[in-house]
Amino acid sequence: MATIANLTKKDDGFSGTLILPSLNGMRITFEPVKNPTEKGPDYRVIMGGFEAGAAWKKTSKAGNAYISAKISEPSFHGVTIYPVVVKSEKAGYLLDWNPQPKRSRPQAVAIGNQSDGVWVDSEF
């Protein structure tokens, strides 16, 4: 996991500064939702003054509390990231993210003439 922000607990939420290359220094806050529903988010995620996502309180199988977030931002080029807020013994709270590699999809490759109608999905 990569730490993408160091956070400080403020009232009922969290705030900190992003350390992503394209967003280095941008403020991020987790503001509590005023009237959360049973399945709705517990926090609104604000980045640089606009709402960029939501977050939910969770408990791991080992019984550890954490916050699971879903964040989209224009510099992510249409990709949504799913980081987590965890308590750190050394640095207060961390926003950690495990980047997933892009899956490559096989390309349709023509074998022979297109008029033969022979197409194979394959990676060479």
Backbone as CSV, one residue per row, in Angstrom:
resi,resn,N_x,N_y,N_z,CA_x,CA_y,CA_z,C_x,C_y,C_z
1,MET,0.838,-1.181,0.000,0.000,0.000,0.000,0.875,1.233,0.000
2,ALA,0.392,2.244,-0.684,1.100,3.522,-0.741,0.308,4.542,0.071
3,THR,0.994,5.293,0.888,0.342,6.360,1.637,0.201,7.564,0.715
4,ILE,-1.054,8.035,0.524,-1.289,9.172,-0.368,-1.677,10.431,0.392
5,ALA,-1.844,10.327,1.730,-2.106,11.514,2.554,-1.867,11.181,4.018
6,ASN,-1.389,12.161,4.747,-1.318,12.077,6.197,-2.501,12.886,6.718
7,LEU,-3.283,12.284,7.620,-4.505,12.919,8.091,-4.460,13.170,9.589
8,THR,-5.206,14.187,10.011,-5.378,14.512,11.418,-6.860,14.446,11.732
9,LYS,-7.197,13.866,12.885,-8.598,13.795,13.297,-9.047,15.165,13.765
10,LYS,-10.149,15.649,13.204,-10.717,16.955,13.560,-12.193,16.760,13.883
11,ASP,-12.609,17.099,15.091,-14.004,16.916,15.513,-14.451,15.502,15.146
12,ASP,-15.406,15.386,14.227,-15.891,14.067,13.820,-15.299,13.605,12.501
13,GLY,-14.415,14.399,11.894,-13.871,14.057,10.586,-12.354,14.015,10.591
14,PHE,-11.781,14.113,9.395,-10.338,14.068,9.212,-9.946,15.119,8.184
15,SER,-8.724,15.618,8.274,-8.214,16.535,7.249,-6.716,16.305,7.100
16,GLY,-6.222,16.635,5.911,-4.805,16.455,5.661,-4.418,16.976,4.301
17,THR,-3.226,16.600,3.866,-2.680,17.058,2.603,-2.279,15.853,1.769
18,LEU,-2.700,15.869,0.506,-2.357,14.782,-0.411,-0.880,14.839,-0.782
19,ILE,-0.284,13.660,-0.997,1.113,13.587,-1.416,1.223,12.780,-2.708
20,LEU,0.201,12.874,-3.554,0.237,12.280,-4.897,0.990,13.231,-5.822
21,PRO,1.758,12.723,-6.779,2.518,13.620,-7.655,1.674,14.696,-8.331
22,SER,0.512,14.341,-8.871,-0.295,15.326,-9.596,-1.114,16.220,-8.674
23,LEU,-1.259,15.838,-7.405,-2.081,16.611,-6.465,-1.315,16.981,-5.209
24,ASN,-0.004,16.978,-5.269,0.819,17.232,-4.101,0.460,18.565,-3.461
25,GLY,0.130,18.506,-2.188,-0.193,19.715,-1.441,-1.675,20.055,-1.416
26,MET,-2.505,19.363,-2.197,-3.942,19.644,-2.196,-4.559,19.151,-0.891
27,ARG,-5.453,19.952,-0.349,-6.146,19.636,0.900,-7.202,18.573,0.663
28,ILE,-7.314,17.613,1.575,-8.375,16.606,1.542,-9.020,16.544,2.917
29,THR,-10.343,16.503,2.940,-11.064,16.395,4.206,-12.138,15.326,4.094
30,PHE,-12.403,14.688,5.207,-13.487,13.728,5.341,-14.485,14.365,6.299
31,GLU,-15.581,14.880,5.753,-16.593,15.554,6.559,-17.725,14.581,6.861
32,PRO,-18.144,14.499,8.134,-19.222,13.569,8.460,-20.530,13.956,7.760
33,VAL,-21.262,12.940,7.306,-22.588,13.163,6.729,-23.523,13.481,7.886
34,LYS,-24.322,14.529,7.750,-25.175,14.976,8.855,-26.249,13.952,9.239
35,ASN,-26.910,13.343,8.275,-27.947,12.345,8.549,-27.675,11.077,7.735
36,PRO,-26.696,10.274,8.163,-26.365,9.091,7.364,-27.497,8.065,7.380
37,THR,-27.645,7.376,6.250,-28.625,6.302,6.170,-27.912,4.988,6.464
38,GLU,-28.676,3.909,6.530,-28.100,2.616,6.892,-26.984,2.180,5.935
39,LYS,-27.186,2.349,4.637,-26.182,1.935,3.662,-25.448,3.099,3.017
40,GLY,-25.847,4.319,3.355,-25.203,5.492,2.777,-23.848,5.755,3.406
41,PRO,-23.089,6.673,2.833,-21.744,6.961,3.359,-21.790,7.650,4.715
42,ASP,-20.710,7.489,5.454,-20.550,8.162,6.748,-19.831,9.495,6.595
43,TYR,-19.051,9.631,5.501,-18.276,10.854,5.252,-18.405,11.283,3.796
44,ARG,-18.325,12.586,3.577,-18.140,13.154,2.240,-16.655,13.466,2.119
45,VAL,-16.057,13.124,0.991,-14.632,13.393,0.778,-14.513,14.656,-0.069
46,ILE,-13.857,15.660,0.469,-13.687,16.951,-0.197,-12.214,17.110,-0.561
47,MET,-11.944,17.381,-1.840,-10.572,17.617,-2.303,-10.521,18.969,-2.985
48,GLY,-9.683,19.851,-2.483,-9.501,21.147,-3.106,-10.787,21.951,-3.228
49,GLY,-11.706,21.773,-2.323,-12.927,22.576,-2.322,-14.123,21.959,-3.020
50,PHE,-13.982,20.771,-3.631,-15.157,20.148,-4.236,-15.290,18.705,-3.742
51,GLU,-16.532,18.205,-3.795,-16.801,16.856,-3.334,-16.282,15.852,-4.353
52,ALA,-15.348,15.008,-3.930,-14.693,14.061,-4.831,-15.065,12.617,-4.535
53,GLY,-15.836,12.389,-3.477,-16.190,11.017,-3.171,-16.897,10.868,-1.840
54,ALA,-16.918,9.631,-1.374,-17.606,9.286,-0.131,-16.799,8.218,0.594
55,ALA,-17.110,8.020,1.883,-16.384,7.035,2.679,-17.305,6.404,3.718
56,TRP,-17.013,5.147,4.039,-17.829,4.364,4.946,-16.980,3.798,6.071
57,LYS,-17.513,3.797,7.296,-16.834,3.165,8.431,-16.961,1.651,8.267
58,LYS,-15.857,0.945,8.487,-15.826,-0.515,8.351,-15.024,-1.118,9.504
59,THR,-15.155,-2.439,9.652,-14.357,-3.188,10.614,-13.773,-4.396,9.897
60,SER,-12.473,-4.612,10.040,-11.816,-5.745,9.385,-12.203,-7.050,10.073
61,LYS,-11.870,-8.158,9.444,-12.132,-9.475,10.027,-11.399,-9.641,11.354
62,ALA,-10.272,-8.945,11.491,-9.492,-8.999,12.732,-10.048,-8.066,13.803
63,GLY,-11.100,-7.305,13.462,-11.725,-6.413,14.433,-11.166,-5.002,14.447
64,ASN,-10.336,-4.647,13.477,-9.748,-3.306,13.417,-10.661,-2.360,12.647
65,ALA,-10.893,-1.190,13.200,-11.719,-0.176,12.534,-10.909,0.532,11.459
66,TYR,-11.555,0.834,10.342,-10.949,1.617,9.269,-12.057,2.306,8.502
67,ILE,-11.691,3.167,7.573,-12.656,3.871,6.735,-12.326,3.561,5.285
68,SER,-13.312,3.072,4.559,-13.155,2.723,3.148,-13.713,3.869,2.304
69,ALA,-12.909,4.385,1.364,-13.317,5.541,0.560,-13.412,5.181,-0.917
70,LYS,-14.206,5.963,-1.615,-14.341,5.880,-3.079,-14.157,7.304,-3.583
71,ILE,-13.078,7.548,-4.363,-12.729,8.910,-4.757,-12.484,8.992,-6.264
72,SER,-13.071,10.012,-6.893,-12.809,10.334,-8.298,-12.398,11.795,-8.372
73,GLU,-11.442,12.078,-9.245,-10.940,13.442,-9.396,-10.490,13.577,-10.849
74,PRO,-10.701,14.735,-11.500,-10.349,14.865,-12.916,-8.930,14.446,-13.269
75,SER,-7.958,14.675,-12.401,-6.583,14.290,-12.732,-6.378,12.772,-12.700
76,PHE,-7.384,12.011,-12.234,-7.314,10.550,-12.248,-7.705,9.995,-13.616
77,HIS,-8.067,10.875,-14.554,-8.411,10.492,-15.931,-9.530,9.452,-15.994
78,GLY,-10.598,9.703,-15.247,-11.765,8.829,-15.288,-11.675,7.590,-14.421
79,VAL,-10.582,7.428,-13.703,-10.415,6.263,-12.837,-10.872,6.621,-11.422
80,THR,-11.570,5.696,-10.790,-11.965,5.858,-9.396,-10.976,5.062,-8.550
81,ILE,-10.527,5.654,-7.443,-9.622,4.931,-6.549,-10.366,4.587,-5.263
82,TYR,-9.888,3.556,-4.582,-10.532,3.040,-3.379,-9.520,2.955,-2.233
83,PRO,-9.136,4.090,-1.669,-8.183,4.076,-0.555,-8.891,3.813,0.777
84,VAL,-8.082,3.597,1.819,-8.610,3.391,3.164,-7.906,4.326,4.142
85,VAL,-8.643,4.752,5.166,-8.065,5.539,6.264,-7.789,4.565,7.401
86,VAL,-6.531,4.535,7.840,-6.136,3.656,8.937,-5.377,4.457,9.986
87,LYS,-5.470,3.998,11.226,-4.739,4.652,12.318,-3.301,4.169,12.294
88,SER,-2.380,5.110,12.450,-0.954,4.799,12.476,-0.398,5.135,13.850
89,GLU,0.450,4.273,14.362,1.067,4.546,15.668,2.015,5.732,15.601
90,LYS,2.624,5.953,14.418,3.630,6.998,14.273,3.090,8.314,13.737
91,ALA,2.078,8.246,12.850,1.691,9.460,12.117,0.215,9.818,12.237
92,GLY,-0.453,9.432,13.279,-1.877,9.760,13.418,-2.724,8.858,12.539
93,TYR,-3.187,9.385,11.404,-4.002,8.610,10.464,-3.406,8.731,9.065
94,LEU,-3.517,7.645,8.296,-2.984,7.617,6.941,-4.095,7.281,5.955
95,LEU,-4.025,7.886,4.780,-4.884,7.503,3.675,-4.008,6.629,2.778
96,ASP,-4.272,5.331,2.798,-3.467,4.364,2.054,-4.235,3.862,0.844
97,TRP,-3.500,3.623,-0.237,-4.108,3.164,-1.481,-3.243,2.082,-2.091
98,ASN,-3.882,1.033,-2.563,-3.196,-0.066,-3.230,-3.529,0.008,-4.716
99,PRO,-2.676,0.654,-5.530,-2.982,0.790,-6.949,-3.093,-0.571,-7.621
100,GLN,-4.130,-0.737,-8.412,-4.325,-1.974,-9.160,-3.829,-1.766,-10.588
101,PRO,-3.068,-2.722,-11.117,-2.609,-2.566,-12.501,-3.795,-2.613,-13.464
102,LYS,-3.675,-1.862,-14.567,-4.718,-1.892,-15.581,-4.720,-3.267,-16.226
103,ARG,-5.901,-3.787,-16.408,-6.021,-5.078,-17.090,-5.990,-4.838,-18.585
104,SER,-5.167,-5.601,-19.251,-5.142,-5.464,-20.699,-6.163,-6.429,-21.280
105,ARG,-6.857,-5.971,-22.266,-7.880,-6.772,-22.897,-7.356,-7.257,-24.239
106,PRO,-7.529,-8.547,-24.558,-7.046,-9.041,-25.846,-7.664,-8.270,-27.003
107,GLN,-6.869,-8.032,-28.011,-7.325,-7.326,-29.205,-7.751,-8.339,-30.260
108,ALA,-8.776,-7.982,-31.030,-9.194,-8.837,-32.133,-8.148,-8.707,-33.236
109,VAL,-7.641,-9.829,-33.693,-6.603,-9.843,-34.709,-7.128,-10.603,-35.920
110,ALA,-6.979,-10.016,-37.083,-7.428,-10.683,-38.307,-6.397,-11.704,-38.743
111,ILE,-6.885,-12.864,-39.128,-6.017,-13.892,-39.693,-6.520,-14.147,-41.105
112,GLY,-5.674,-13.992,-42.095,-6.095,-14.138,-43.483,-6.761,-12.856,-43.954
113,ASN,-7.594,-12.944,-44.946,-8.326,-11.797,-45.469,-9.554,-11.525,-44.614
114,GLN,-9.933,-10.237,-44.502,-11.161,-9.918,-43.791,-12.351,-10.588,-44.463
115,SER,-12.278,-10.758,-45.767,-13.400,-11.362,-46.487,-13.564,-12.835,-46.125
116,ASP,-12.498,-13.474,-45.571,-12.609,-14.870,-45.144,-13.491,-14.992,-43.909
117,GLY,-13.648,-13.856,-43.180,-14.458,-13.876,-41.967,-13.793,-14.606,-40.810
118,VAL,-12.491,-14.749,-40.849,-11.783,-15.451,-39.779,-11.166,-14.417,-38.849
119,TRP,-11.674,-14.332,-37.624,-11.161,-13.402,-36.621,-10.887,-14.184,-35.349
120,VAL,-9.791,-13.879,-34.708,-9.420,-14.560,-33.480,-9.095,-13.517,-32.433
121,ASP,-9.626,-13.680,-31.205,-9.222,-12.828,-30.092,-7.935,-13.404,-29.544
122,SER,-6.878,-12.635,-29.640,-5.593,-13.168,-29.233,-4.635,-12.045,-28.888
123,GLU,-3.671,-12.350,-28.038,-2.564,-11.441,-27.754,-1.303,-12.099,-28.266
124,PHE,-0.509,-11.361,-29.019,0.739,-11.912,-29.544,1.896,-11.336,-28.807
